[in-house]
């Protein structure tokens, strides 16, 4: 066996393929290893730790297994295992599998060599005679099956039974001995032995009359979407492997002492955080983040911070901070504490000093354009290797405001040659001569998101740092900084963004819509901002129900149709919204056989299943000589599929009486109908299919309650407008219709902000914030059916 000391220590390392072949791997295995960056890095590291330039194939295969299967939580013990392999104390796959299992359970704790050697059979010698004896016993026990199945007997199963007797026996010898003995028992293979076995046709199960399909029970994740997350005390495993362009690997995990210190501070509780940037209003995507962050903490009896990620003093506004705090409460969540990243500016500054002192950060003077060019070309900054003392002095000048904006940044010394651009010496601090809304005018330097986010997670002892999938490629830089500074490492997990059709949810696009007045503010009911949804009449419980139905998944390739959200809204409103009568576009109907001045006060049900005896579930509806129906509910020419009113035809007025059209009064031209005359049937003897909603004059000559109704359609015509270059050109010009002259029953005059109703046959509506005692305004929350004519997707 050749070792590195046999040659020139200063010589360049051989290419990976050459190194892999030198340890006895076959060409195909070596090439497959090269095709996998992770395997290449691991195997290169194992060969380097072994210090060999060549070895027997049996040893090389064991080293390859170490590279591909070694438990990442026990890396501290890998050199010991390699020594056992090189000394042939561990010399077969059974021993190695046992060793890997033992080390995986042990983790980074101290290694007891006596127990280790006992667990993986070090020093145990299984003689060939012992193997022969065990094979004989196993074959005798299985003789009946051997005679029946002949050479189709499962040899692997027979080998396994021998291994139970002698786990450290040579597997190759065991297999060879079994095959040899089978030939002795059965003789040479016959034509029948060599023939391919006939596949048995699957018998169709007998049909059972009236058999009912039993639905599969819901999975644990369906019952509890938070079951996928580990417990805080399990946070000692490797979070991620950070691959460097030079072949080096950092394996991020908490040491036993760091984890114990963390658990002592938190009491073992789950600690999460919801970290919005206060530069805009929250949208339904943030509702998913809240559901995961706050929901996990609540389910595990832990705590969730509301942390404002306020690293950019130019973008933050108090308006947004106030809105976020208010909307989090409205969504049903209660923060453990409200914190700001700026609360930790001093801690972050001191950690930056530490990073410079470790030689892992430097002050750079490149412009943004020069930084971009160097990243594209994988070139180091000319200031990357400046002396540590010089970077410390310049960083202090930055802090004191002695260097102009744009003339210097502090960059982390990561890996400019890395394929992952998020490891290309990210900026940690930049200069901004802007007072901070929360921290005041103390600072002239501000940390970047990439620098501050992971460190504040660590400082707040967050157990689960949960974010959307676009941050997945930032995971190496997240852990790089924590490993570099020896900080506690939270468990990071990414989930899919919530993308809903016919709308946009990027803050930049939302800001454009609001700023350029394409919509009526951040709470425009057409937007999927939480303020907009609330104003439209959507409840937080309906939103959370919708999100729970989506699940907490990592699949990021689906666009959720807005009809799915509407289904959950409709399901809730159907249960909680009382019914009422409103006519959007009134057409006057005079009941000619009802006396002038007669008012009949009828009882109308607020709920379809309300008991006739329950007075609280009813409201009064006046029926008088003058009533109003929808213009669309009258036609001059009747048809089979039309259930409205027509000349000579009868219909039922909801909660009232049948009426029959007797005359049509026209205006100045034949197309202008100004009035319908009809007779009502007080006996209600006629059975009719058509049932119309209506509103009557509450007293003779008094106009019904006039209200404003706003109807909303999809904001964008395309399902995915965010993909369009001219996304503003895709705005739906019919997304909002305002009807100022609708008529309503008198009971709606007392409605207040927050009240929701089903306007019969029209949809679900909510009182708008523009309402006044003199002018009620209602927003349509959702139609009674979706665009496919259904009550909503199941």
C-alpha positions, 0 to 999 in steps of 0.5 A: 500500500503506497502512502503520501509519505512515499512520494514528494509531499510538495507535489500536486495532487493527482486528478480525481479520476487517477486517484480513484482508479489508484485505490482499486475502483473500476473505471465505471465506479470511478467515473460515476463518482466524478459525475456526482460533485458530493461523492467526488468531494467526499471520496477525495477527502477520504483518500486524503485522510487515509494518506494513500496513493494506492491500495488493494481493491478490497480496501479501496471499495471499503473507502468508497463506502465510507465516502458515500455512506458515512454519517455526517453527524460523526465526522470527528470519528472518520479518521479512526474508522479509516485507520481500522480499514487500512490496518484490516481490522475492519475488512469486509462490508458486514463489519463496515456496515456495523461500524457505520451504524454504531457511529451514526448512533454515537454522533460527535460524542466520545468514542469508546474503542472497546465498545466500537470493536465489539460492535463491528467484530474487530478481531473476530475470525470466522473459519472456513469450517465454521462457515461450512457448518453453518451452511449445512445447517441452513440448507438442511432447515430449508431442504423441502423448499430447495427440492421444490423450487430447485435453482429458483430458491432465493440464495440471498435469503439463505446467505442472510440466514448464515449471516445471522449465525456468523455476522462477521463471516466472509460474505463471498465465501458464504455465497460460494459455499451455498452455490457449491452445495446446491449443485451437489444436492440438485445436480446439474441444471435441467432445461426446466431449471433454465426455462423462464418461469411462467408469469401467473395471471392475476385473478380478478377479485370476485365482485361483491354486490353493494361493496362500498369503498372505504376512504383511506384514513388521513395521513399524520401530515394531513392531521398535523402539518407540523409533524414533519419538523424535528424537535429542538433536542434533535438539532445536532445533525448536519444541516447542510454541507458547504462545498468549496471550489478547492474540494474542501467541505464544511459540514454545518452542525451544532456541537454538543456543548452549543446545543446544550447551551441553547436548550438551557436558554430556551428550556427546550421549547420550539422558537420560531420567528415571522420576519417581514421587512417593513417596506409594504403591506402583507399579502396572502403569501405572508399568511402562509408564512405566519401559518407555518411560523406561528402555527408550529410554535403554537402546536409545540407549545413554543414561542414565535417572535414577530421580528421586523427585518429593518436593515434598509433604513431607506425603505422602512416606514412606520405605516408598514410597521403598524399595519403588520402588527395589526394584521398579524393580530387580525390573522389570529396570531399572538407574537411572543415578542416584537423585535427588530433586527436593528435591536441587534446592530451592536451585536452584529457589529461586534461579530463583524469585527470578530469575522475580520480578525479571523481573516474571513472578512475584508473591506472592499472598494469595488463598485457594484458593477466591478463586483458583478463583473468579478462574480461573473468571471469568478475573480477575487477582488484586488482588496481581498487579501489586504492585511487584517489590521488594515480592514479593521481600521477601514471598517472603523472609519466606515462606522464613524462616517469617514468614508463616503457612501458607495466607496467601501463595503465589508465583504465576507471572504467566502469562495469567489470560485464557487459555482453557487453565486451566493458564496461569492463574497457576499456584502456584510455591511454598506455605508448609508448616511440615512437615519434609521426609523428605529435605531435613530442616527447612531449608525453610518453602516448597515448590515445586509440581509445575508449577514444579519438574518442568520446571526439574528436567528442565532442570537434569538435562539430560533430552533426552526428558521423557515423560509420560502424555496428561493432561499434554498440556494442561500443555505450554504452562505447562511451556515457558512457565517454561523460556522465561521463565527462558532454560533448556534445553528437553527434548523433551516427548512424551505417551503414553496411560495404561494402562487395564486392565479390572476394576481401578482404578489411581489412587493415591487409589482404591488407597490407599482400598482398602488403608487401609479394608482392602477388600484385604490390603495394597498387595501383595494379588494381586488388585491391579494394583500391581507388588507385587501382581502379583509376589506373585501369581506374575507375572514382570517379563518377562511384564509388559514383554512385555505392555507392548511388545505394547501399543506406545507410542501416543498413543491414549487411548480404549481399555480393555485387557481383563485377558485380554490381560495374562493371555495374556502371563503364560500364554505365559511360564508355559507355558514355565517352570513345571514340572507338578505334581499338586494336588487342591483339594477331595479325594474319597477313592478306595480301589483295592480290587485293590491290596494294603494297604501297596503303594506304586508310585513312578511317574515324572511329567513336569515338561514335556509334551515331556520325554524319557523318558530325562531323569531331571531332567525327571521327579519321583516320584509315589507311587501307593497303595491310597488316592488322592484326586480332585477332587469335581467329577470324580465324578458319580452320573449319567454323560453324554456331555460328562462325562469324569470318573468315574461308577459303572461307568465307567473313567477314566485317572489322569494318569501312572498307571493306568486305574481303574473305579468299582465302588462308592459309599459314602455318609455320613449322607444320600444326598447325602453321598458319603464314598468311592469304591471302584474297581479299577485296570488295571495293564496300561493296556490300556484306551484312555480319553478322561477323564484326571484329576489325583489325589494318593495317600497317600505311605504307608499311613495317612499323609495326603498333603501338605496345602497352602493354595491361594488362588484369585483372580478379577477384583477388580471386577465391571464392566469400568471401575469407575473410572467408577462413582460407587459404585465400592466397591459394584462389588467382586466378593465372590467375588474371593478364595477360600481352600482350606485342605485341598488335597492335593499331591504330596510334591515340593511340600514343598520349594518356596520363595518364587519357585517357580512351577508348573502344577497340572495341569488347574487353572492356574498357581500360585506360592508365597506369602510367607505360606508356612512349612515347616509350611504351604505356601501357593500363589496361583493366578497365572492359569487354564490358559485365559481366560474364553472357554475359550481359551489367551489372545488372540493 
